[in-house]
Amino acid sequence: MEKLGFRIRYGGAIAAFMSKRDWNQQIIEPSWTPPLLKWKRDFRPIHFTDRGFHRYGYTPRKGQNLPRGSKAFWRSYFGQKLRRKKHSLPLVWSGELRDVTDRGYIRATGKSGKYVMPGAQKANFRAVGSSVYMREELTRVIPAEQRAMAREMDREMVRRLRGAKTVIQKTIGGI
């Protein structure tokens, strides 16, 4: 009896036949870049505006709700910032945190992606007894932004699936 064998060759974007490693390297890891760039370019700057203060529901700063002419207001954090820095932008004292977060980079794996902001340790500073968590406020994402970033990732995954360079060759039998 003769051994019968043949090869089946699949080409193109056939996700079911991709190895997990290929799937992660060719599809998932690079697909994290567009949504994270969207956060950096479109959503991160909003965090440093008065609009962002209301949009993300930041904790009011000390003195923010006091009457502007009072002595207590001008001694508070918010009054000092207004007098010294001439602005009332949230998460901004000198602007250093805003500038540092712009110089971050994207780190992606097959399971997750993150926007790393080295040098943004100032967001971790917290006065004793304060209820303000700047790091949490800076990284807060609202549902509308989550949907927008998910759409970006979906578009990128579809684009990558259409152009995937995967060729699977299976040998069946004894060739």
DOLODO-940771 format. One line per field, with one value per residue: residue number from 1; x negated, y, z of N, C-alpha, C in turn. Coordinates in nm, 4 decimals, padded with zeros to 6 digits. Example, Ala and Ser with C-alpha at 12.3 -4.5 7.8 and 13.67 -1.06 7.14 Angstrom:
DOLODO-940771
pos: 1 / 2
nc1: -01.3190 / -01.2850
nc2: -00.5690 / -00.2250
nc3: 00.7800 / 00.7080
cac1: -01.2300 / -01.3670
cac2: -00.4500 / -00.1060
cac3: 00.7800 / 00.7140
cc1: -01.3200 / -01.2900
cc2: -00.3300 / 00.0030
cc3: 00.7800 / 00.7870
end
This chain:
DOLODO-940771
pos: 1 / 2 / 3 / 4 / 5 / 6 / 7 / 8 / 9 / 10 / 11 / 12 / 13 / 14 / 15 / 16 / 17 / 18 / 19 / 20 / 21 / 22 / 23 / 24 / 25 / 26 / 27 / 28 / 29 / 30 / 31 / 32 / 33 / 34 / 35 / 36 / 37 / 38 / 39 / 40 / 41 / 42 / 43 / 44 / 45 / 46 / 47 / 48 / 49 / 50 / 51 / 52 / 53 / 54 / 55 / 56 / 57 / 58 / 59 / 60 / 61 / 62 / 63 / 64 / 65 / 66 / 67 / 68 / 69 / 70 / 71 / 72 / 73 / 74 / 75 / 76 / 77 / 78 / 79 / 80 / 81 / 82 / 83 / 84 / 85 / 86 / 87 / 88 / 89 / 90 / 91 / 92 / 93 / 94 / 95 / 96 / 97 / 98 / 99 / 100 / 101 / 102 / 103 / 104 / 105 / 106 / 107 / 108 / 109 / 110 / 111 / 112 / 113 / 114 / 115 / 116 / 117 / 118 / 119 / 120 / 121 / 122 / 123 / 124 / 125 / 126 / 127 / 128 / 129 / 130 / 131 / 132 / 133 / 134 / 135 / 136 / 137 / 138 / 139 / 140 / 141 / 142 / 143 / 144 / 145 / 146 / 147 / 148 / 149 / 150 / 151 / 152 / 153 / 154 / 155 / 156 / 157 / 158 / 159 / 160 / 161 / 162 / 163 / 164 / 165 / 166 / 167 / 168 / 169 / 170 / 171 / 172 / 173 / 174 / 175
nc1: -00.0839 / -00.0562 / -00.1778 / 00.0240 / 00.0266 / 00.0641 / 00.0316 / 00.1744 / 00.2232 / 00.2686 / 00.3354 / 00.3100 / 00.5384 / 00.6239 / 00.7455 / 00.8190 / 00.6357 / 00.3968 / 00.1075 / 00.0939 / -00.1154 / -00.1840 / 00.0595 / 00.0664 / -00.1709 / -00.1373 / 00.1222 / 00.2596 / 00.0686 / -00.0349 / 00.2085 / 00.2765 / 00.1611 / 00.2999 / 00.5416 / 00.4212 / 00.2593 / 00.4617 / 00.5727 / 00.3557 / 00.3260 / 00.5866 / 00.7477 / 00.5900 / 00.4935 / 00.7303 / 00.7627 / 00.6179 / 00.7601 / 01.0266 / 01.2643 / 01.2096 / 01.1995 / 01.4698 / 01.5764 / 01.4495 / 01.5043 / 01.3431 / 01.2067 / 01.2934 / 01.0570 / 00.8834 / 01.0324 / 01.1554 / 01.4318 / 01.4820 / 01.5777 / 01.4476 / 01.3398 / 01.2704 / 01.0554 / 00.9806 / 01.0003 / 00.7848 / 00.5726 / 00.5864 / 00.5084 / 00.6109 / 00.6556 / 00.3909 / 00.2705 / 00.4097 / 00.3325 / 00.0466 / -00.0221 / 00.1572 / 00.3673 / 00.6276 / 00.6180 / 00.6835 / 00.4763 / 00.2453 / -00.0273 / -00.2873 / -00.3024 / -00.4678 / -00.3947 / -00.2007 / -00.3601 / -00.5444 / -00.3818 / -00.3195 / -00.5401 / -00.5414 / -00.5397 / -00.4320 / -00.3585 / -00.3096 / -00.1583 / -00.0554 / 00.1628 / 00.2279 / 00.2179 / 00.0390 / -00.0005 / -00.2891 / -00.4184 / -00.6973 / -00.8609 / -00.6419 / -00.5962 / -00.5018 / -00.2305 / -00.1726 / -00.2099 / -00.0756 / 00.0996 / 00.0988 / 00.3857 / 00.5422 / 00.8028 / 00.7596 / 00.6588 / 00.4335 / 00.3114 / 00.5020 / 00.7011 / 00.5777 / 00.5537 / 00.8100 / 01.0805 / 01.3631 / 01.6811 / 01.7547 / 01.5090 / 01.3840 / 01.5354 / 01.4690 / 01.1932 / 01.2015 / 01.3234 / 01.1169 / 00.9227 / 01.0546 / 01.0777 / 00.8061 / 00.7354 / 00.8917 / 00.7822 / 00.5233 / 00.5776 / 00.6707 / 00.4387 / 00.2653 / -00.0292 / -00.0349 / -00.1084 / -00.0075 / -00.1138 / -00.0220 / -00.0952 / 00.0409 / 00.0528 / -00.2019 / -00.4223
nc2: -00.1169 / 00.2177 / 00.5237 / 00.7993 / 01.1467 / 01.4995 / 01.8576 / 02.1384 / 02.4723 / 02.7784 / 03.1186 / 03.4727 / 03.6635 / 03.4755 / 03.4332 / 03.2266 / 03.0312 / 03.1356 / 03.1381 / 03.1887 / 03.3521 / 03.4797 / 03.6094 / 03.7880 / 03.9407 / 04.0398 / 04.1425 / 04.2228 / 04.3653 / 04.5878 / 04.7113 / 04.8520 / 05.1006 / 05.3169 / 05.3833 / 05.4681 / 05.6760 / 05.8455 / 05.9067 / 06.0454 / 06.2613 / 06.3767 / 06.3526 / 06.3729 / 06.6477 / 06.7791 / 06.7241 / 06.9168 / 07.1510 / 07.3864 / 07.2878 / 07.0141 / 06.9757 / 06.9791 / 06.7886 / 06.5458 / 06.5276 / 06.6225 / 06.6463 / 06.9244 / 07.1845 / 07.3100 / 07.5950 / 07.6612 / 07.6846 / 07.8990 / 08.2440 / 08.4860 / 08.7309 / 08.6977 / 08.6631 / 08.4058 / 08.2755 / 08.3824 / 08.2832 / 08.0171 / 07.7163 / 07.7383 / 08.0149 / 08.1113 / 08.0011 / 08.1331 / 08.3967 / 08.3904 / 08.2440 / 08.3253 / 08.1813 / 07.9277 / 07.6627 / 07.3130 / 07.0543 / 07.1857 / 07.3670 / 07.4793 / 07.3981 / 07.1970 / 06.9238 / 06.8922 / 06.9283 / 06.7174 / 06.4904 / 06.4929 / 06.3954 / 06.1202 / 05.7598 / 05.4699 / 05.1493 / 04.8254 / 04.5032 / 04.1652 / 04.1445 / 04.3901 / 04.7505 / 05.0492 / 05.3937 / 05.5326 / 05.7581 / 05.8843 / 06.0631 / 06.1913 / 06.2009 / 06.3942 / 06.3862 / 06.1996 / 06.3186 / 06.4238 / 06.6075 / 06.5706 / 06.4286 / 06.5216 / 06.5000 / 06.4828 / 06.3145 / 06.3313 / 06.1679 / 05.9729 / 06.1398 / 06.2448 / 06.0224 / 05.9456 / 05.8208 / 05.8784 / 05.7163 / 05.7819 / 05.8422 / 05.5965 / 05.4433 / 05.5715 / 05.5200 / 05.2420 / 05.2071 / 05.3041 / 05.1072 / 04.8815 / 04.9498 / 04.9521 / 04.6869 / 04.5494 / 04.6537 / 04.5510 / 04.2775 / 04.2417 / 04.2801 / 04.0886 / 03.8939 / 03.6012 / 03.2723 / 02.9556 / 02.6286 / 02.3040 / 01.9688 / 01.6744 / 01.3408 / 01.1265 / 01.2740
nc3: 00.0000 / -00.0806 / 00.0575 / 00.1057 / 00.0628 / 00.1056 / 00.0659 / 00.2193 / 00.1590 / 00.3067 / 00.2572 / 00.3215 / 00.5236 / 00.7549 / 01.0343 / 01.2064 / 01.1601 / 01.2356 / 01.4389 / 01.7933 / 01.8664 / 01.6189 / 01.5744 / 01.7906 / 01.7395 / 01.4755 / 01.4588 / 01.7098 / 01.8880 / 01.7239 / 01.6824 / 01.9055 / 01.8912 / 01.7318 / 01.8946 / 02.1345 / 02.0499 / 01.9708 / 02.2215 / 02.3303 / 02.1488 / 02.1160 / 02.3548 / 02.5927 / 02.6110 / 02.6876 / 02.9542 / 03.0867 / 03.0903 / 03.1709 / 03.0789 / 03.0826 / 03.3570 / 03.4340 / 03.2594 / 03.3264 / 03.5915 / 03.8144 / 04.1477 / 04.3417 / 04.4000 / 04.6906 / 04.8128 / 04.5781 / 04.5688 / 04.7268 / 04.7972 / 04.5721 / 04.6662 / 04.9292 / 05.2199 / 05.2884 / 05.0438 / 04.8903 / 05.0333 / 04.9940 / 04.7989 / 04.5372 / 04.5146 / 04.5495 / 04.3242 / 04.1241 / 04.1742 / 04.1615 / 03.9263 / 03.7376 / 03.6215 / 03.6148 / 03.5521 / 03.5635 / 03.7057 / 03.6400 / 03.7424 / 03.7001 / 03.4415 / 03.3769 / 03.4155 / 03.2161 / 02.9867 / 03.0117 / 02.9941 / 02.7300 / 02.6057 / 02.6177 / 02.5549 / 02.3662 / 02.4840 / 02.3959 / 02.4192 / 02.3538 / 02.5151 / 02.6310 / 02.6051 / 02.6708 / 02.7521 / 02.8299 / 03.0591 / 03.1260 / 03.3825 / 03.4790 / 03.7502 / 03.9188 / 03.9135 / 04.0984 / 04.3417 / 04.6531 / 04.8882 / 05.2423 / 05.3751 / 05.1707 / 04.9270 / 04.6634 / 04.3812 / 04.1608 / 03.9666 / 03.9086 / 03.8119 / 03.5842 / 03.4178 / 03.3714 / 03.1809 / 02.9889 / 02.9054 / 02.6334 / 02.5180 / 02.5481 / 02.3708 / 02.1293 / 02.1146 / 02.1042 / 01.8557 / 01.6933 / 01.7402 / 01.6421 / 01.3689 / 01.2987 / 01.3492 / 01.1613 / 00.9279 / 00.9499 / 00.9515 / 00.6929 / 00.5526 / 00.6462 / 00.6647 / 00.6465 / 00.5943 / 00.5977 / 00.6147 / 00.5971 / 00.6462 / 00.5479 / 00.5976 / 00.4604 / 00.3180
cac1: 00.0000 / -00.1302 / -00.1377 / 00.0833 / 00.0116 / 00.0764 / 00.0137 / 00.2764 / 00.1584 / 00.3618 / 00.2675 / 00.3946 / 00.5788 / 00.7077 / 00.7143 / 00.8386 / 00.5188 / 00.2751 / 00.0622 / 00.1176 / -00.2299 / -00.1655 / 00.1774 / 00.0252 / -00.2731 / -00.0936 / 00.2545 / 00.2946 / -00.0291 / -00.0340 / 00.3414 / 00.2882 / 00.1045 / 00.3948 / 00.6239 / 00.3388 / 00.2229 / 00.5831 / 00.5808 / 00.2491 / 00.3469 / 00.7177 / 00.8103 / 00.4977 / 00.4919 / 00.8542 / 00.7456 / 00.5513 / 00.8455 / 01.1450 / 01.3620 / 01.1747 / 01.2351 / 01.6114 / 01.6002 / 01.3992 / 01.5516 / 01.2322 / 01.2341 / 01.2634 / 00.9367 / 00.9066 / 01.0590 / 01.2202 / 01.5723 / 01.4921 / 01.5964 / 01.3193 / 01.2855 / 01.2427 / 00.9177 / 00.9602 / 00.9805 / 00.6505 / 00.4751 / 00.6049 / 00.4311 / 00.6691 / 00.6286 / 00.2475 / 00.2432 / 00.4648 / 00.2527 / -00.0922 / -00.0360 / 00.2540 / 00.4584 / 00.6952 / 00.6244 / 00.6641 / 00.3559 / 00.1360 / -00.0824 / -00.3894 / -00.2914 / -00.5649 / -00.3244 / -00.1395 / -00.4663 / -00.6041 / -00.2889 / -00.3206 / -00.6596 / -00.5313 / -00.5521 / -00.3356 / -00.4120 / -00.2009 / -00.1810 / 00.0608 / 00.2746 / 00.2660 / 00.1363 / 00.0439 / -00.0746 / -00.3812 / -00.4580 / -00.8097 / -00.8802 / -00.5151 / -00.5798 / -00.4295 / -00.0900 / -00.1590 / -00.2201 / 00.0526 / 00.0888 / 00.1523 / 00.5264 / 00.6114 / 00.8853 / 00.7271 / 00.5681 / 00.4041 / 00.2802 / 00.6294 / 00.7706 / 00.5076 / 00.5737 / 00.9530 / 01.1362 / 01.5089 / 01.7310 / 01.7513 / 01.3702 / 01.3589 / 01.5948 / 01.3894 / 01.0666 / 01.2338 / 01.3429 / 00.9834 / 00.8561 / 01.1246 / 01.0363 / 00.6674 / 00.7320 / 00.9469 / 00.6812 / 00.4124 / 00.6249 / 00.6768 / 00.3039 / 00.1796 / -00.1214 / -00.0410 / -00.0920 / -00.0136 / -00.1299 / -00.0006 / -00.1229 / 00.1274 / 00.0045 / -00.3453 / -00.5058
cac2: 00.0000 / 00.3406 / 00.6312 / 00.9116 / 01.2711 / 01.6241 / 01.9802 / 02.2428 / 02.6011 / 02.8893 / 03.2475 / 03.5880 / 03.6895 / 03.3690 / 03.4440 / 03.0996 / 02.9466 / 03.2040 / 03.0984 / 03.2947 / 03.4439 / 03.5609 / 03.6933 / 03.8982 / 04.0259 / 04.1034 / 04.2046 / 04.2883 / 04.4647 / 04.7132 / 04.7725 / 04.9398 / 05.2324 / 05.4239 / 05.4372 / 05.5376 / 05.8044 / 05.9289 / 05.9593 / 06.1449 / 06.3772 / 06.4385 / 06.3523 / 06.4159 / 06.7936 / 06.8243 / 06.7100 / 07.0362 / 07.2678 / 07.3974 / 07.1946 / 06.8827 / 06.9707 / 06.9428 / 06.6678 / 06.4279 / 06.5298 / 06.6340 / 06.6936 / 07.0681 / 07.2176 / 07.3897 / 07.7357 / 07.6812 / 07.7202 / 08.0148 / 08.3709 / 08.5358 / 08.8460 / 08.6668 / 08.6406 / 08.2607 / 08.2371 / 08.4181 / 08.2010 / 07.8780 / 07.6703 / 07.7929 / 08.1590 / 08.1289 / 07.9693 / 08.2417 / 08.5176 / 08.3733 / 08.1882 / 08.3947 / 08.0876 / 07.8340 / 07.5353 / 07.1967 / 06.9731 / 07.2696 / 07.4734 / 07.5428 / 07.3470 / 07.0894 / 06.7964 / 06.8941 / 06.9095 / 06.5846 / 06.3877 / 06.4962 / 06.3246 / 05.9790 / 05.6618 / 05.3601 / 05.0152 / 04.7326 / 04.3592 / 04.0954 / 04.1525 / 04.5267 / 04.8606 / 05.1615 / 05.5138 / 05.5505 / 05.8980 / 05.8965 / 06.2002 / 06.2481 / 06.1640 / 06.5004 / 06.3471 / 06.1138 / 06.3994 / 06.4432 / 06.6666 / 06.4854 / 06.4540 / 06.5719 / 06.4022 / 06.4990 / 06.2142 / 06.3841 / 06.0594 / 05.9135 / 06.2399 / 06.2568 / 05.9035 / 05.9150 / 05.8140 / 05.8684 / 05.6146 / 05.8267 / 05.8275 / 05.4525 / 05.3980 / 05.6266 / 05.4465 / 05.1054 / 05.2152 / 05.3165 / 04.9772 / 04.7930 / 04.9862 / 04.9092 / 04.5400 / 04.5091 / 04.6889 / 04.4563 / 04.1454 / 04.2396 / 04.2762 / 03.9965 / 03.8135 / 03.4699 / 03.1588 / 02.8351 / 02.5087 / 02.1834 / 01.8447 / 01.5655 / 01.2155 / 01.1011 / 01.3280
cac3: 00.0000 / -00.0957 / 00.1479 / 00.0356 / 00.1378 / 00.0305 / 00.1428 / 00.2045 / 00.1841 / 00.3278 / 00.2522 / 00.3519 / 00.6612 / 00.8076 / 01.1765 / 01.2753 / 01.1399 / 01.2807 / 01.5718 / 01.8911 / 01.8585 / 01.4981 / 01.5976 / 01.8788 / 01.6772 / 01.3520 / 01.4669 / 01.8362 / 01.9369 / 01.6482 / 01.6851 / 02.0227 / 01.8633 / 01.6975 / 02.0034 / 02.2336 / 01.9889 / 01.9775 / 02.3573 / 02.3461 / 02.0625 / 02.1277 / 02.4866 / 02.6978 / 02.6316 / 02.7521 / 03.0993 / 03.1397 / 03.0642 / 03.2572 / 03.0209 / 03.1336 / 03.4988 / 03.4429 / 03.1808 / 03.3964 / 03.7299 / 03.9096 / 04.2831 / 04.3529 / 04.4752 / 04.8098 / 04.7873 / 04.4487 / 04.5878 / 04.8165 / 04.7258 / 04.5214 / 04.7380 / 05.0697 / 05.2624 / 05.2844 / 04.9045 / 04.8457 / 05.1060 / 04.9523 / 04.6827 / 04.4150 / 04.5146 / 04.5286 / 04.1847 / 04.0431 / 04.1947 / 04.1169 / 03.7912 / 03.6507 / 03.5551 / 03.7041 / 03.4809 / 03.6502 / 03.6870 / 03.5921 / 03.8271 / 03.6172 / 03.3059 / 03.3582 / 03.4018 / 03.0831 / 02.8874 / 03.0283 / 02.9463 / 02.5841 / 02.5589 / 02.6519 / 02.4465 / 02.3717 / 02.5080 / 02.3661 / 02.4195 / 02.3007 / 02.6085 / 02.6665 / 02.5574 / 02.7638 / 02.7193 / 02.9420 / 03.0730 / 03.2189 / 03.4299 / 03.5254 / 03.8910 / 03.9893 / 03.9223 / 04.2159 / 04.4635 / 04.7190 / 05.0208 / 05.3482 / 05.4032 / 05.0516 / 04.8553 / 04.5221 / 04.3256 / 04.0271 / 03.8731 / 03.8681 / 03.7307 / 03.4566 / 03.3348 / 03.3644 / 03.0458 / 02.9962 / 02.8120 / 02.4934 / 02.4739 / 02.5373 / 02.2447 / 02.0188 / 02.1080 / 02.0604 / 01.7101 / 01.6337 / 01.7465 / 01.5488 / 01.2329 / 01.2780 / 01.3438 / 01.0317 / 00.8285 / 00.9627 / 00.9100 / 00.5460 / 00.4971 / 00.7227 / 00.5838 / 00.7090 / 00.5063 / 00.6796 / 00.5318 / 00.6773 / 00.5741 / 00.5908 / 00.5395 / 00.4668 / 00.2100
cc1: -00.0893 / -00.0804 / -00.0877 / 00.0680 / 00.0289 / 00.0580 / 00.1271 / 00.2090 / 00.2643 / 00.2827 / 00.3639 / 00.4312 / 00.6764 / 00.6747 / 00.7264 / 00.7157 / 00.3888 / 00.2350 / 00.0863 / 00.0064 / -00.2172 / -00.0496 / 00.1393 / -00.0708 / -00.2212 / 00.0359 / 00.2725 / 00.1963 / -00.0286 / 00.1012 / 00.3631 / 00.2440 / 00.2088 / 00.4829 / 00.5421 / 00.2877 / 00.3413 / 00.5978 / 00.4777 / 00.2818 / 00.4775 / 00.7694 / 00.7189 / 00.4980 / 00.6168 / 00.8415 / 00.6880 / 00.6299 / 00.9605 / 01.2559 / 01.3367 / 01.2112 / 01.3800 / 01.6400 / 01.5616 / 01.4370 / 01.4399 / 01.2814 / 01.2018 / 01.1404 / 00.9721 / 00.9220 / 01.1350 / 01.3648 / 01.5912 / 01.5160 / 01.4615 / 01.2605 / 01.2415 / 01.0947 / 00.8832 / 00.9338 / 00.8359 / 00.5409 / 00.4812 / 00.5166 / 00.4810 / 00.6423 / 00.4818 / 00.2120 / 00.2932 / 00.3795 / 00.1116 / -00.1053 / 00.0605 / 00.3410 / 00.5231 / 00.7102 / 00.6016 / 00.5390 / 00.2360 / 00.0980 / -00.1828 / -00.3785 / -00.3847 / -00.4970 / -00.2609 / -00.2445 / -00.5251 / -00.5116 / -00.2833 / -00.4382 / -00.6579 / -00.5490 / -00.4555 / -00.4095 / -00.2949 / -00.2484 / -00.0576 / 00.1828 / 00.3196 / 00.1731 / 00.1455 / -00.0406 / -00.1587 / -00.4287 / -00.5735 / -00.8286 / -00.7531 / -00.4891 / -00.5040 / -00.2818 / -00.0659 / -00.1665 / -00.0814 / 00.0288 / 00.1527 / 00.2969 / 00.6055 / 00.6930 / 00.8610 / 00.6231 / 00.5398 / 00.3770 / 00.4089 / 00.7064 / 00.7083 / 00.5369 / 00.7204 / 01.0011 / 01.2863 / 01.5582 / 01.7272 / 01.6094 / 01.3340 / 01.4134 / 01.5134 / 01.2576 / 01.0893 / 01.2566 / 01.2089 / 00.9127 / 00.9216 / 01.0820 / 00.8949 / 00.6576 / 00.7846 / 00.8451 / 00.5659 / 00.4544 / 00.6300 / 00.5379 / 00.2104 / 00.0960 / -00.1403 / -00.0174 / -00.1103 / -00.0226 / -00.1171 / -00.0288 / -00.0341 / 00.0788 / -00.1469 / -00.4247 / -00.6443
cc2: 00.1244 / 00.4449 / 00.7478 / 01.0375 / 01.3914 / 01.7424 / 02.0752 / 02.3741 / 02.7098 / 03.0184 / 03.3593 / 03.5951 / 03.5835 / 03.3567 / 03.3105 / 03.0102 / 03.0129 / 03.1498 / 03.2164 / 03.4000 / 03.5360 / 03.6583 / 03.8143 / 03.9935 / 04.1022 / 04.1822 / 04.2859 / 04.3980 / 04.5934 / 04.7845 / 04.8611 / 05.0825 / 05.3391 / 05.4729 / 05.5137 / 05.6704 / 05.9006 / 05.9880 / 06.0699 / 06.2742 / 06.4511 / 06.4533 / 06.4010 / 06.5668 / 06.8468 / 06.8187 / 06.8364 / 07.1634 / 07.2718 / 07.3051 / 07.0533 / 06.8663 / 06.9245 / 06.8105 / 06.5414 / 06.4250 / 06.5327 / 06.6815 / 06.8429 / 07.0913 / 07.3081 / 07.5375 / 07.7620 / 07.7267 / 07.8370 / 08.1421 / 08.4344 / 08.6511 / 08.8168 / 08.6412 / 08.4913 / 08.2135 / 08.2633 / 08.3419 / 08.0544 / 07.8449 / 07.7384 / 07.9430 / 08.1888 / 08.1044 / 08.0820 / 08.3679 / 08.5036 / 08.3344 / 08.2499 / 08.2993 / 07.9977 / 07.6975 / 07.4176 / 07.1189 / 07.0534 / 07.3690 / 07.5499 / 07.5017 / 07.2298 / 06.9540 / 06.7856 / 06.8660 / 06.7691 / 06.4759 / 06.3842 / 06.4172 / 06.1759 / 05.8893 / 05.5474 / 05.2290 / 04.9178 / 04.5893 / 04.2948 / 04.1076 / 04.2950 / 04.6277 / 04.9726 / 05.2758 / 05.5466 / 05.6948 / 05.9097 / 06.0423 / 06.2644 / 06.2131 / 06.2710 / 06.4684 / 06.2577 / 06.1922 / 06.4219 / 06.5003 / 06.5731 / 06.5256 / 06.5039 / 06.4609 / 06.4096 / 06.3937 / 06.2547 / 06.2734 / 05.9972 / 06.0112 / 06.2501 / 06.1398 / 05.8641 / 05.9207 / 05.7949 / 05.7683 / 05.6564 / 05.8129 / 05.6803 / 05.3996 / 05.4462 / 05.5505 / 05.3018 / 05.1031 / 05.2251 / 05.1810 / 04.8785 / 04.8214 / 04.9349 / 04.7573 / 04.4898 / 04.5368 / 04.5879 / 04.3154 / 04.1341 / 04.2267 / 04.1807 / 03.9109 / 03.6773 / 03.3635 / 03.0359 / 02.7143 / 02.3889 / 02.0619 / 01.7361 / 01.4389 / 01.2082 / 01.1513 / 01.3571
cc3: 00.0000 / 00.0024 / 00.0650 / 00.1212 / 00.0483 / 00.1244 / 00.1142 / 00.2435 / 00.1931 / 00.3227 / 00.2850 / 00.4976 / 00.7087 / 00.9558 / 01.2497 / 01.2646 / 01.1835 / 01.4177 / 01.6666 / 01.8845 / 01.7370 / 01.5148 / 01.6830 / 01.8091 / 01.5562 / 01.3660 / 01.5953 / 01.8759 / 01.8557 / 01.6509 / 01.8070 / 01.9910 / 01.8281 / 01.8129 / 02.1077 / 02.1789 / 01.9899 / 02.1168 / 02.3752 / 02.2715 / 02.0922 / 02.2701 / 02.5991 / 02.7177 / 02.7027 / 02.9036 / 03.1626 / 03.1127 / 03.1635 / 03.2076 / 03.0731 / 03.2805 / 03.5154 / 03.3729 / 03.2574 / 03.5441 / 03.8329 / 04.0458 / 04.2891 / 04.4409 / 04.5922 / 04.7719 / 04.6586 / 04.4632 / 04.6844 / 04.7357 / 04.6920 / 04.6024 / 04.8805 / 05.0954 / 05.2530 / 05.1417 / 04.8618 / 04.9189 / 05.0632 / 04.8313 / 04.5559 / 04.4030 / 04.4890 / 04.3814 / 04.0935 / 04.0543 / 04.1364 / 03.9700 / 03.6899 / 03.5691 / 03.6590 / 03.6378 / 03.5756 / 03.6101 / 03.6372 / 03.7013 / 03.7418 / 03.4702 / 03.2784 / 03.3372 / 03.2632 / 02.9749 / 02.8917 / 02.9738 / 02.7938 / 02.5264 / 02.5936 / 02.5309 / 02.4714 / 02.3922 / 02.4896 / 02.3731 / 02.3573 / 02.3896 / 02.6388 / 02.6010 / 02.6577 / 02.7121 / 02.8417 / 02.9428 / 03.1715 / 03.2577 / 03.4808 / 03.6713 / 03.9689 / 04.0026 / 04.0434 / 04.3469 / 04.5210 / 04.8569 / 05.1236 / 05.3761 / 05.2835 / 04.9863 / 04.7044 / 04.4814 / 04.1809 / 03.9250 / 03.8199 / 03.7796 / 03.5913 / 03.3636 / 03.3214 / 03.2193 / 03.0586 / 02.8913 / 02.6644 / 02.4362 / 02.4589 / 02.4062 / 02.1251 / 02.0033 / 02.0638 / 01.9095 / 01.6374 / 01.6304 / 01.6497 / 01.4048 / 01.2022 / 01.2683 / 01.2097 / 00.9216 / 00.8311 / 00.9221 / 00.7582 / 00.4844 / 00.5684 / 00.6294 / 00.6504 / 00.6032 / 00.5944 / 00.5842 / 00.6253 / 00.5887 / 00.6327 / 00.5218 / 00.5423 / 00.3495 / 00.2630
end
